[in-house]
Amino acid sequence: MAEITVAKSAGFCFGVNRAVDIAFKVAREKQGGCTLGPIIHNKELVRELEDRGVVSVASIEEINGREPVIIRSHGVKRSVYEQLRSMGLEYIDATCPFVSKIHRIVYERSSTGDVILIAGDENHPEVQGILSNCVSEYHIFNSESDLEEIAKIIPPEKNNGVSVVAQTTFNEKTWKNCIKFLKKLYTNAKIFDTICNATSKRQAEAHELSKVSDCMIIIGDRSSSNTNKLYTICKSNCERTYMIETAAELDSSMTAGALSIGVTAGASTPERIIKEVLDTMSENTTSSVNENENFEEMLEESLKSLNTNERVMGTVASITPNEVYVEVDGRKQTGFIPFDELSSTPIQSADEVVKVGDRVELLIMKTNDVEGTIMLSKRRVDAQKGFEELQKAYDEKQVLSGLVTEVVSGGVIVVSNDIRVFVPASQATLERDADLEDLKGKEVKFRLIELSQRGRRKKIIGSIKSVLRDEVAAKRAEFWENCEVGKVYTGVVRTLTSYGAFVDLGGVSGMIHISELSWLRIKHPSEVVNVGDTVEVYIKDINPETKKISLGYKKTEDNPWAILERDYPVGTVVKAKVVGLTAFGAFANIIPGIDGLIHISQISNKRIEKPADELSIGDEVEAKITGIDFEKKRVSLSIRALLPESAPAAAVEPAVEEDEVVAVIEPDAEPVIRELADEVPAEADAAVEEAVAEAEAPAADAE
């Protein structure tokens, strides 16, 4: 009796299994839908899906309301996605992740201008999908002779602009030979080995098994590219190689006289069909599978139910927008982690949590023996481990950190160690009635104030407020220990009143009086600072008993009189703006905060009756600084000093005594011109007249 050996990798590959799982899920949940082309190249499975309401359509025009539309594992052309979106049709992308990877590579490399070389069958739907992502020149090859023809079109010296990919099911041996040839032609070509790992493994096993078998049975659909490649590989080693689609095609003459029979199956072949073929063969033979393991027993073992809530280890095989697929250790079932079972914290994409190849510990949530799938959770395993760490932190009253992910009724949710911790509103902030939305998305520190568990029910309550109180107390103690008059601090404006601004210096508040905010006169602190502003202040005074702190804000170097002394010495010619007129002269602004007096006798080089005869408020004039009294805060200006002398000396008004030429500014306020005008003696005009009369009279000491 013959011995039957079944290849370990026979049957569904990961991508096909994923696509089939998606199709059956749609059949269960939607009771209808369609696949754009056969979901896989297997007529039996396509018929089974049609019986469940998911039919195969050849084009978008045939969809006719049968949604959702499932994109098959081979993928589709780029234009198909655009058409589906433009028509507003619901679709689910079941394209094999390895095929999607080729799409991305081709699109990115062709966008840079590279010539794309593709190893594969031009008429295969997978290759058609790849080509649709190519936006530059491309060529398809199946052998070294094809590459020789391509070399005539693309000169070998075109080294920096060639990228090479392969159809996922391309013959690996042919690929290796072609790559050797390519490297000689295009030394700098960018070569991407995109043959699916499962395909490579399946082909390698078929090659080895066919070398030691008297007969090879290849199970799979005749339209399947990878099944045909298995047939070609095995036929090269074993003359008695047969391809069948179902057990009904198995003929006893195929295996007659064979002592060793090898069995493998294409990636689109369901395990049910493989099992039916083996059952038929085993009636007349002794089977030996994977080193004398019985295939049926192995299959049953692989499909047995796993205990829900059991922890298992697995390796991340691929990542999609909605799920992560995992190879579970020691199991043949396809493991998948739904997107919302990856993490307790908000994430935008799965690769923020895991990467392909990562080893992860997972919790079994649900098994499906019929479809051979396991629903897994990483979030719940992390939560179990996190609870153990939280218990320790609660016992030791440790300060923890976490991310505020939600604002809920009565408080906020903080996620720490993948555990959701409820923080009541009364424990979330120091201030009453604070807006809890301000906490959302922020990393916070907290303590656990209650932790208990009854079965699966956990009660975990935290307090942010208790940590904030400790931090404030520590800051206050540090401040009072180190503060001193003159020390500079950076603080935040918390409150404004009509008389000043209160600044938080880090747990301690100080006040900037309105007179300390600006050298100019202001009516309200909001003219200088606003709530929330970060300001640099210095301590002017400290009262240790009342714990009151007076702060200074305005800087000495900004004092307008300091600026005047530095930049505007006597004799400087300035442009000044007339801001007030009186009977005895005009006040003109020199720099913000300082006005100077242009006495009537210094306005013109001719006699005038009143300043308004020559000047108006708002006029800009050139004047010379003729005197500065820093003690009395007075500046004297003269326009006349810059004018040519046009009148006889006797007719010109003499300079008035120094005490009579004044410009006044209050030290901490803008000039109040109208008030100053009232302070000038009424006799000023008479004094001027008298001075002029004396000038016109003959000098007594002329001789």
Buried (B, 14 or more C-beta within 10 A) or exposed (E): EBBBBBBBBBBBBBBBBBBBBBBBBBBEEBEBBBBBBBBBBBBBBBEBBBEBBBBBBEEBEEBEEBBBBBBBBBBBBBEBBEBBEEEEBEBBBBBBBBBBBBBEBBBEBBEEEBBBBBBBBEEBBBBBBBBBBBBBBBBBBBBEEBBEEBBEEBEEEBEEBBBBBBBBBBBBBBBEBBBEBBEEBBEEBBBBEBBBBBBBBBBBBBBEBBEEBBBBBBBBBEBBBBBBBBBBBBBEBBEBBBBBBBBEEBEEEBBEEBEBBBBBBBBBBBBBBBBBBBEBBBEEBEBBBEEEBBBBEBBEEEBEEBEEEEEBEBBBBBBBEEBBBBBBEEBBBBBBBBBEBBBBBEEEEBEEBBEBEBEBBBBBBEBBEEBBBBBBBBBBBBBBBBBEBBBEBBEEEEEBEBBBBBBEEEBBBBBBBBBBBBBBBEBBBEEEEEEBEEBBEEEBBBBBBEBEEEEEEBEBBBBBBBBBEEBBEEBBEEBBEEBEEEEEBEBEBEEBEEEBBBBBBBBBBBBBBBBBBBBBBBEEBBEBBEEEEEBEBBBBEBEEEEEEBBBBBBEEEEBBBBBBEEEBEEEEBBEBBBBBBBBBBBBBBBBEBBBBBBBBBBBBBEEBEBBEEBBEBEEEBEBBBBBBBEEEBBBBBBBBBEBEEEEEEEEBBEBBEEEBBBBBBEEBBBBBBEEBBEEBEEEBBEBBEEBBEEBEEEEEEEE
